[in-house]
Amino acid sequence: MEMVWNLVMAAAVVILTRYLVPWLKAQLDARNETALIEKIEQYVTAAEQLIQGTCRGVEKLSYVEGLLEEDGVPVTARIRALIEAAVARLCRK
């Protein structure tokens, strides 16, 4: 009987490791991505409100990147693309 129990437990561990853990990781990654995008949109909106005037895009970008770095988000090409997408969405409103 103990051998059957051990087999059932081993099968359960394999199933959890193979299916549940990757699914949970994907769910957490999706939530983190959503939270990051929301944070970037808030920072872009703040930059647009705080830094007035034309031809100040570099200054606004620097402001947003600084806030992200303060939050521990390394500014990569992907992050810059998300910032540009947030700016485009803001301009469409």
Summary of the structure (lengths in Angstrom):
residues: 93
radius of gyration: 21.8
end to end distance: 66.4
largest distance: 77.4
contacts: 211
relative contact order: 0.10
helix: 85%
strand: 0%
